[in-house]
Every structure is written in C-alpha cells, then in structure tokens.
Amino acid sequence: MSGDEIVAMLIAQERELLRPATRADQARVAALIADDFMEIGARGAVFGKTEVLGSLPVEQGIAFEAGPMRVVFLTADVARLHYLATRLAGGAHARSLRTSLWRREADGRWRMAFHQGTPDTGAGTI
C-alpha cells in the first residue's frame, strides 16, 4: 500500500469512528482501536479501551462534524492525524482540536493507539 493509500485509509477510519452507527457497534470500534488504546478527553478525563467500548455504544443524540484532516508519518508504522471537530448534542455545539496516533500492528492493520480532544479556543488552527 502506498503512502497516499495509507493516508486515505487512516482518514476514512478516523471519520468512521465519528459516525454514530460505528460508535454504536462495539465490535467495529474494538477492531479500530488498539488494545492499549488511551484517550485524553476534552474535559481532561483519561479513558482506555474498556471504558470506550462500554460508553460509546450507549451514546444517544450525539453527532460529529469534522473538518479537513492532516496526516503526518512519525515513523513508517506510526502516523499522527489531526483536525477540528464539532460535537453536536442536544442543540449545543462544542468545537475541539483533535489528534490521533495510528499504529500499524503486527497483523498489518492500522489501529488507533491514542486520541486527544482539546477545546477549541479559536487561538489557532490546525
């Protein structure tokens, strides 16, 4: 797979994780995130794979809009993906700057190993 094909796949997988149908599918989320996955949420809470798999399928009324995504390869097997997202829930909108680290694992599949969302203050762009 070429670098451009990997970039396209990572963006597709990141966008897939934002879709309500995917977030409701515990098996699909489990396949997309690494066993040692860690997330630092926009409110500062830290989550592992177990917490994510327990919470995402029961989310209701939450949708995301994502802006353009950029991918930077840190190594041949690790890529950083970042973008601006808007979380829509109950008529409220919250914008966050998001960063994910994707890692090619021993089976050749790319899985999200880390994710962080930081509230957007409007002070900069990515």
Secondary structure, 3 states (H helix, E strand, C coil): CCHHHHHHHHHHHHHHHHCHHHHCCHHHHHHHEEEEEEEECCCCCEEEHHHHHHHHHHCCCEEEEECCCEEEEEECCEEEEEEEEEEEECCEEEEEEEEEEEEECCCCCEEEEEEEEEECCCCCCC
